Amino acid sequence: MRNTFLTIIIVLLSLPAIAGTGARFLTVEPGARPVAMGGAYTAVSADPYSAAYNPAAVFGIHGISGSIGHNTYWDNTRIHTGYIVFEKRSIAFNAGIQFAEIADIEAYGSTPTDDPLYLFESQNVSFKVGTAFMVHHRVAVGFSAGWIVEKIDNYRDYAINGDFGVLVHASDRLNIGASVLYLGQKLKLASEETDLPTAYRLGASYRIRNILVAADLVSEDDDNHFHFGGEFNPIEDFFLRAGYRTGYDSRDLSAGVGFAHRNLRIDYAYMPYSDKLDDSHLINLTFTL
């Protein structure tokens, strides 16, 4: 198992880095539970939003599980997300969508003026489908393929992209995961061509009774970031979460709560921003059938 895991890690880290500035909405962490835990989610398994961090980590969901979410991000940005996972013949299949809309963007001309010429919007959509399966009794791998559409004012373009990940159940308590997200084509709006924000993630999660702790190393846009987080389940069906990120200009701390009842769970996350940016609030509804 150790040799299998090391081989996959070497392949992941040897892929060419594609640092870019296109489709920046993809760098916003999705999911209230992952965000509350500091975005340290590469090795957290069996959750619909695991697909957004590591396509192999959706393995372990039995039956059908899905989650929909809403994120108020800064003052004029809204992000809606949804993921669904189902298992068939020991293979997990997943599909996800992220839709971001920025309203009332001010357009100015070449001559300085106090008033904008007009207001316009930016709309961005990412569709993903993927699969995960076991290649060893402790090792799962996952793949996903997607289509990104970016529209800014009257300009529009699309890009095909893919993810790859691996999850190792090192023990009953310890998971180790690695993934590469958003490898794909360039986006071209007007005459400007940009790369997708490819991210490389390596993480671990460890469960001690009713406490889950996780840590990730994330390489994105030629910068390295550390993400730390945890979840505490003090009483049945109630969860407390907190997390921290390093290396970002305007965000670090996050926190949240979760409430479960039968096959439903509601999660909330709060992430404050500095530099006079509005704080971010996320809410999710997750179901299992």
C-alpha positions as CSV (number, residue, x, y, z in Angstrom):
1,M,0.0,0.0,0.0
2,R,2.8,2.4,0.9
3,N,4.5,2.0,-2.6
4,T,1.1,2.5,-4.3
5,F,0.5,5.7,-2.4
6,L,4.0,7.1,-3.0
7,T,3.8,6.4,-6.7
8,I,0.5,8.3,-7.0
9,I,2.0,11.2,-5.0
10,I,5.0,11.5,-7.3
11,V,2.8,11.5,-10.4
12,L,0.6,14.3,-8.9
13,L,3.6,16.5,-7.9
14,S,5.4,16.0,-11.2
15,L,2.5,17.3,-13.3
16,P,3.2,20.7,-14.8
17,A,1.9,23.6,-12.7
18,I,-0.7,25.8,-14.3
19,A,-1.0,28.9,-12.3
20,G,-3.6,31.3,-13.7
21,T,-6.1,34.1,-13.2
22,G,-9.1,32.8,-15.1
23,A,-12.3,31.5,-13.4
24,R,-11.3,33.0,-10.0
25,F,-14.7,31.8,-8.5
26,L,-13.2,28.3,-8.5
27,T,-10.7,29.4,-5.8
28,V,-13.6,30.1,-3.4
29,E,-14.0,27.2,-1.0
30,P,-17.4,25.5,-1.4
31,G,-19.5,23.9,1.3
32,A,-20.3,25.2,4.8
33,R,-18.8,22.2,6.6
34,P,-15.4,22.4,4.7
35,V,-15.2,26.2,5.0
36,A,-15.9,26.1,8.7
37,M,-13.1,23.5,9.0
38,G,-10.6,25.9,7.4
39,G,-10.8,24.2,4.0
40,A,-8.8,21.3,5.3
41,Y,-10.9,18.7,3.4
42,T,-8.6,16.7,1.1
43,A,-8.7,13.7,3.4
44,V,-12.2,14.1,4.8
45,S,-14.2,11.3,3.2
46,A,-17.8,10.3,2.6
47,D,-19.3,13.8,2.2
48,P,-20.9,15.2,-1.1
49,Y,-18.6,18.2,-0.9
50,S,-15.5,16.0,-0.7
51,A,-15.7,15.9,-4.5
52,A,-14.7,19.6,-4.7
53,Y,-11.5,18.9,-2.7
54,N,-10.6,15.4,-3.7
55,P,-12.6,13.2,-6.2
56,A,-11.4,10.0,-4.4
57,A,-12.8,11.1,-1.1
58,V,-16.5,10.6,-2.1
59,F,-15.9,6.9,-1.8
60,G,-17.6,5.5,1.3
61,I,-21.0,7.1,0.8
62,H,-23.6,4.3,0.7
63,G,-26.9,4.8,-1.1
64,I,-27.5,8.4,-2.3
65,S,-26.3,11.6,-0.6
66,G,-26.5,15.2,-1.9
67,S,-26.0,18.7,-0.7
68,I,-27.0,22.2,-1.9
69,G,-25.5,25.4,-0.7
70,H,-25.6,29.2,-0.9
71,N,-22.8,31.5,-0.2
72,T,-23.0,35.3,0.2
73,Y,-19.5,36.4,-0.7
74,W,-18.5,40.0,-0.2
75,D,-21.1,42.7,-1.1
76,N,-22.4,41.8,-4.6
77,T,-21.3,38.2,-5.1
78,R,-23.5,35.1,-4.8
79,I,-22.3,31.5,-5.2
80,H,-24.7,28.6,-5.4
81,T,-23.4,25.0,-5.3
82,G,-24.8,21.5,-5.4
83,Y,-23.3,18.0,-5.3
84,I,-24.8,14.5,-5.4
85,V,-23.1,11.1,-4.9
86,F,-24.4,7.6,-5.3
87,E,-22.9,4.2,-5.0
88,K,-23.5,1.3,-7.4
89,R,-21.6,-2.0,-7.4
90,S,-18.8,-0.6,-5.1
91,I,-18.2,2.4,-7.4
92,A,-19.1,5.9,-6.3
93,F,-20.4,8.3,-8.9
94,N,-20.7,12.1,-8.3
95,A,-21.9,15.2,-10.1
96,G,-21.6,18.8,-9.0
97,I,-22.3,22.4,-10.1
98,Q,-21.0,25.8,-8.9
99,F,-22.6,28.9,-10.2
100,A,-21.3,32.4,-9.3
101,E,-22.8,35.7,-10.1
102,I,-21.3,39.2,-9.5
103,A,-23.8,42.0,-10.0
104,D,-23.4,45.8,-10.5
105,I,-19.8,45.8,-11.7
106,E,-18.9,49.4,-12.7
107,A,-17.5,50.0,-16.1
108,Y,-15.3,53.1,-16.7
109,G,-13.8,54.6,-19.9
110,S,-10.3,55.7,-20.5
111,T,-11.0,59.2,-19.3
112,P,-11.2,59.6,-15.5
113,T,-14.7,60.3,-14.2
114,D,-16.7,60.0,-11.0
115,D,-19.5,58.1,-12.5
116,P,-19.3,54.7,-14.3
117,L,-20.4,54.5,-18.0
118,Y,-22.6,51.6,-17.2
119,L,-23.1,48.5,-14.9
120,F,-22.6,44.9,-16.0
121,E,-22.6,41.4,-14.6
122,S,-20.2,38.4,-14.5
123,Q,-21.7,34.9,-14.5
124,N,-19.6,31.7,-14.1
125,V,-20.6,28.1,-14.1
126,S,-18.7,24.9,-13.5
127,F,-20.2,21.4,-14.1
128,K,-18.4,18.3,-12.9
129,V,-19.0,14.5,-13.1
130,G,-16.7,11.9,-11.7
131,T,-16.2,8.5,-10.2
132,A,-14.2,6.9,-7.4
133,F,-13.3,3.3,-6.7
134,M,-10.9,1.1,-4.6
135,V,-7.7,-0.1,-6.2
136,H,-6.6,-1.7,-2.9
137,H,-8.5,-2.5,0.3
138,R,-7.2,0.7,1.8
139,V,-6.6,2.9,-1.3
140,A,-9.3,4.7,-3.4
141,V,-8.7,6.8,-6.5
142,G,-11.1,9.2,-8.2
143,F,-11.4,11.1,-11.4
144,S,-13.7,13.9,-12.6
145,A,-14.2,15.8,-15.8
146,G,-15.9,19.2,-16.1
147,W,-16.9,22.1,-18.2
148,I,-16.4,25.7,-17.1
149,V,-18.2,28.7,-18.7
150,E,-17.1,32.2,-17.8
151,K,-19.1,35.3,-19.0
152,I,-18.0,38.9,-18.2
153,D,-20.1,41.6,-19.7
154,N,-20.5,40.6,-23.4
155,Y,-17.5,38.3,-23.5
156,R,-17.8,34.5,-23.0
157,D,-15.6,31.5,-23.2
158,Y,-15.5,27.9,-21.9
159,A,-12.8,25.4,-20.9
160,I,-12.7,21.6,-20.4
161,N,-10.9,20.5,-17.2
162,G,-10.3,17.5,-15.0
163,D,-9.4,16.5,-11.4
164,F,-7.6,13.5,-10.0
165,G,-7.2,12.3,-6.5
166,V,-6.2,9.5,-4.1
167,L,-7.4,8.7,-0.6
168,V,-5.6,6.2,1.7
169,H,-7.3,4.8,4.7
170,A,-4.0,4.4,6.6
171,S,-5.9,3.2,9.7
172,D,-9.4,3.2,11.1
173,R,-8.7,6.7,12.4
174,L,-6.3,8.2,9.9
175,N,-6.9,9.2,6.3
176,I,-4.3,10.6,3.9
177,G,-5.3,12.3,0.6
178,A,-3.8,14.1,-2.4
179,S,-5.4,15.7,-5.4
180,V,-4.9,17.9,-8.4
181,L,-7.9,20.2,-9.3
182,Y,-8.8,22.1,-12.5
183,L,-6.2,20.9,-14.9
184,G,-7.4,22.0,-18.3
185,Q,-7.7,24.5,-21.1
186,K,-7.1,28.2,-21.0
187,L,-9.9,30.7,-21.0
188,K,-9.9,33.6,-23.5
189,L,-12.1,36.7,-23.0
190,A,-11.7,39.4,-25.6
191,S,-8.0,39.2,-26.4
192,E,-6.8,38.1,-23.0
193,E,-5.9,34.4,-22.4
194,T,-5.7,33.0,-18.9
195,D,-5.0,29.7,-17.2
196,L,-7.3,27.9,-14.9
197,P,-6.5,28.2,-11.1
198,T,-5.0,24.7,-10.8
199,A,-4.5,23.6,-7.2
200,Y,-2.4,20.8,-5.7
201,R,-3.6,19.5,-2.4
202,L,-2.0,17.1,0.2
203,G,-3.8,16.5,3.4
204,A,-4.6,14.2,6.4
205,S,-7.5,13.7,8.8
206,Y,-7.6,12.0,12.1
207,R,-10.6,11.0,14.3
208,I,-10.4,10.7,18.0
209,R,-13.8,9.6,19.3
210,N,-16.1,12.6,18.7
211,I,-13.4,14.9,17.4
212,L,-12.2,15.1,13.8
213,V,-9.0,17.1,13.0
214,A,-7.6,17.8,9.6
215,A,-4.7,19.6,7.9
216,D,-3.9,20.4,4.3
217,L,-1.0,21.8,2.3
218,V,-2.4,23.6,-0.8
219,S,-0.3,24.9,-3.7
220,E,-2.1,27.4,-5.8
221,D,-1.0,30.2,-8.1
222,D,2.7,29.5,-7.2
223,D,1.9,30.1,-3.5
224,N,1.7,27.5,-0.7
225,H,-1.0,27.6,2.0
226,F,-1.6,25.6,5.1
227,H,-5.1,24.8,6.2
228,F,-6.1,23.5,9.6
229,G,-9.5,22.6,11.0
230,G,-11.5,20.5,13.3
231,E,-15.0,19.3,14.1
232,F,-16.3,18.5,17.6
233,N,-19.5,16.5,18.2
234,P,-20.3,17.2,21.8
235,I,-23.8,15.8,21.7
236,E,-25.7,13.7,19.2
237,D,-26.7,15.6,16.0
238,F,-24.8,18.8,16.9
239,F,-21.4,19.8,15.6
240,L,-19.0,22.7,16.3
241,R,-16.3,23.5,13.8
242,A,-13.4,25.9,13.4
243,G,-10.5,26.4,11.1
244,Y,-7.5,28.5,10.1
245,R,-5.6,29.2,6.8
246,T,-2.2,30.8,6.2
247,G,-0.8,32.9,3.4
248,Y,-3.9,34.6,2.2
249,D,-4.2,38.4,2.0
250,S,-7.7,38.8,3.5
251,R,-8.9,35.6,5.1
252,D,-7.7,33.2,7.8
253,L,-10.2,32.2,10.5
254,S,-13.5,30.5,10.0
255,A,-16.1,28.8,12.2
256,G,-19.4,27.1,12.0
257,V,-22.1,24.7,13.3
258,G,-24.1,21.8,12.1
259,F,-27.4,20.3,13.1
260,A,-28.6,16.8,12.0
261,H,-32.0,15.1,12.2
262,R,-32.5,11.7,10.8
263,N,-31.3,11.8,7.2
264,L,-31.0,15.6,7.0
265,R,-28.2,18.0,8.1
266,I,-28.0,21.8,8.1
267,D,-24.5,23.4,8.2
268,Y,-23.6,27.0,8.6
269,A,-20.1,28.6,8.2
270,Y,-18.8,32.1,8.9
271,M,-15.6,33.5,7.4
272,P,-14.6,37.1,8.1
273,Y,-12.6,39.1,5.6
274,S,-10.2,41.9,6.2
275,D,-9.3,44.9,3.9
276,K,-12.8,46.3,4.2
277,L,-14.3,43.3,2.4
278,D,-17.7,42.0,3.6
279,D,-17.8,38.7,5.6
280,S,-18.8,35.4,4.0
281,H,-21.8,33.4,5.2
282,L,-22.5,29.9,3.9
283,I,-25.4,27.5,4.5
284,N,-25.9,24.0,3.3
285,L,-28.6,21.4,3.4
286,T,-27.4,17.8,3.1
287,F,-29.5,14.7,2.7
288,T,-28.9,10.9,2.6
289,L,-31.2,8.3,1.2
